[in-house]
Amino acid sequence: MFSLLCFCTGLSLHASRTPLFASETSLIFATPISFHRLDSFTPAALGALTSSILASWEQHVSEQAALPRTGERSTGDHKTVFRATSDQRLNDEFYYFQMREYGIDGHQSSPQGWLATAEAQALLGEVTDHAAKYLETIARHAGMRETSASFHPDMLQAWANVHQGSGTHPRHVHAGAVASCVFYTATPPGAASISFFDPRGSLPPLAGHAGMRFERELRHSPRAGDLLIFPPWLPHAVGGGDGPGDGQSHEFGSRDEEPRVS
């Protein structure tokens, strides 16, 4: 599975005095997940995008094959190269490979590698539009007076993930972001689902009712062309594919550089 994660800032929203309404019940800390089918991306466009990402993947695999065996990664420094010891670690190291080769930002103003393709740039533009509408919808429902979300192109960060064989992406969140998105470019038979977990955690259980806890797991079985947008604090994970094919998707989020809320 490929994942493309984009980060956006420049958001200025003004909240009202309180999100609560007198004599009414308010839904606070809800988890908005937006699902879209990007049918504008034809099978040919998805195939071209997949091919360009796989070319980067092959470069990464070749680099890995030439590395001496190292210990497990214990640092987030993308300049440090580690030898992967499993399918999962191989995908993890692909993220750091892309950060080294293509940079962390400037993915629209000065894209490199697979990000420089026409298909990738079209995708970045469309996802940015959907992410802005997503944040505007949340702001409006929160009672904020100004709901116009703007994204500076150089604050978009994007990368691809490839999940194959026993590769997984354990439960995680996207710290320092304002929105996260996932776009799928290819979902062959056996491609894994993405799981979302109740952010309230597993406690407290409801007394006297075994198994009735806050924590629930929601699974989405993706198709190529699916776009999911969700809060960066929502725990999510990807399981390993069950078939011989490689599942491919794109994740999107938005990096937060002092978003202003007044």
N, C-alpha and C positions, 0 to 999 in steps of 0.2 A: 504494500500500500504506500502511495506517495502522500506526503503531507506538505502543505504550503502554509506557512504562518506569516501573517502580515501584521505589523504594528503601526498604530496611528496615534497622533496627538493633535494639539492645536484645538482641543475641545474646550469651549467656554460655555458653561451652563449656569443659570441662576436659579437656585431653589427657592421655593416659597417658604414661609416661616415654619410650617409643619406639613408633613405628608398625611396627617390624620384629618378626618372629616368628622365634625360634631354629629353625634347621634347615629353614626354609621360604623360598620365594621370594615376596617382597611386590611388589605392583603399586603403585608410587609415582608421583605426579603424573599419575594417569589423568584423563581428561576426561569427567565424567558429564553426559550430555545426557538430559533427561527429556521425553517426548512424551506429550501428553494430548489427547483429543478432548473438548471441553466441549459435549457434546450437550444440556446443560441450556439452552443459549442457542439458542432456536428461530430459524428464518429471520426471523420478525417482530421478535424482539429484536435480532438482528444488523442488520436493516435500520434499525431505529430508532436504534441506536447509530451506524451509518454516517451516517445523515442528520444527526444532531446534530454529528458531527465535520465533515462537509462544510459545515455552516453556518459553523463556525469557520474552515474553510479559505477559504470565499468572503469572509469578513471580511478575512482575511489577504491574499488576492489583491487585494481592493479597496484596501487600505492600500498594497500594493506598487505598484499602478498610479499612485498619487498621489505617489509619492516621486520626487525628482530622481535622476539617475544618480549612483551613488557608487562608490567603489573596492571591491575584494573585502574580505570580512570578514577581519580579522586579530586579532580579540579575541573572547574568550568572554563578554564583558559583555553580558548579555541586554537591558540597557537601551539599548544602542546599536543603531539601526536601519540596515540596509543594503538597498540595492536589489538584488534577485536578478538574475543575468545568464543563468541557465539553469534547466532543470527541476530539476536537482539542487540548485542554490542556492536555488530557490524552496522546496523542501522543507526545506532546512537552516534557512532563515529562519523557516519555520513553527514550528520548535522554539522559537526565541527569541521569536516572537510569543506563544506560549502561556505561556512563562515570565513575560513582561511582564504579560499579561492575567490569568492564572490563578494565578500564584505558583509557587514551587518546591516547597513542602510544604503540609501541611494539606489534602490532596486527598480525605480521607475526613471529617475533622472540620468543614471549612469549604470544600467544593468550589465551584468557579465554572465557568461556561461549560458545555461538553459534559460535564465531569466531574460536574456536579450532577445529571445524569439518573439515573433509577432503574436503567437498563441499565448505565451506567458504574459505579455504586456496587456493583451485584451482581457485576460483573466483577472489580472491585478486591478484593472479599471472597473470591471463589473463587480468584483467582490467589494472594492472600496465603496461603490455606490450602495450596495446592499447593506454594508456595515454601517454607513452613515444613516440610512433609513432606520436600521435597527436601533441605534443609539437615540435617534430622534424620537422614536416611538416610546422607548423607555422613559426618556426625559418628559415627554408629554404626559404619560400616565403617572409620573411622579409629581406632577403639578409644577414643573419648572416653567418659568416664564419664557425663557429663550431656549428654543429646542433645535437650533441650527448647528449641526455638527460639521466641522471642517477638518480635512486631513491633508497634511503636508506630504507630498509624494516621498520626500527623503526620509520620512519617519516610518515608511512601510518596510517591514522586514519579512522576507519570504524564504522558505526552504522546503525541500522535498524529503519525504521519507519513503523507504521501500521496505515493506514487511513481506518476508518470504519464509517458507519452511516453518521452523519453530519460533520465528521472530515475533516478539510481542512489544507492546509499549505499556508498561505497568501504570497503575493509577497515578495521576499527576495533575497539577494545575499550572497555569501560565502566570507566574508572578510578574508584577510590573507591567501588566497589560490592562487595556480598557475593554477589549473584546477579543474573542477567539473565534476562528472560523475553520472549517474543514471542507475541502473540495476534493471529490474523487475523480481521478482521470481514468482508472481502470479497475474493474472488480471481477476478476475471473472466478470460475467455480471454486469454492472453498475459501474465498477471501473473508477475512474476519470481520465481525461486527465491531462497532464502536459502542462502548458502554459509558453511561452517565450515572453518577452516584449521588444520592441525596446529600446535599452539602451540610445538613444538620447533624450528620454522623449517625452512629448506631445506638446512642443512648439519649434519653432514657427509654427502656422498653415499657410497653403498656402492661401494668401489673395484671397478672392473671391470664394474659393472652400470649402464649408462647409464639415467638416469631413475629409479633406485631411491634415493630420498631420503626423509628423514623427512617432509617436507612433502607432505601429501595434501589434496585438497579434497573435502569432503562437501557435497552439495547436497540440500536438502529442497524438494520442490515442494508448496507449502501448499494447504490447503483452508480455507474459512471455518469457524471453530470450532477450528482447531488452536492448541494452546498448547505452546511449547517453552521449557524452562528449562535454563540452562547457566551455567558459570562466567563471571564478568565479564571474565576475562583471556583468554578464548577469542576469537581474531580471527574476525570474521565480516563479511559484506558482502551487499548486495542489488543485483542487476543491474537494468537497465532493463526495463520491460515491453515485450513484442513486439507487443501488440495495441492496439486503440483504447481499451480500458477502463482504469480506474485500479485498481491493486491496493491493498488496504487491510488493515492489520494493527495489532496492538498489541504493543509490547515491554515487558517487565518486568524490573527489576533491583533491587538493594538497596544503598542508600548506606551507607557504613561510617563511623560516628562512633566511633572507638576501640572496635572489637569486642574483648571481653576473652577472651583465651585463656590459661589458667593450668594 
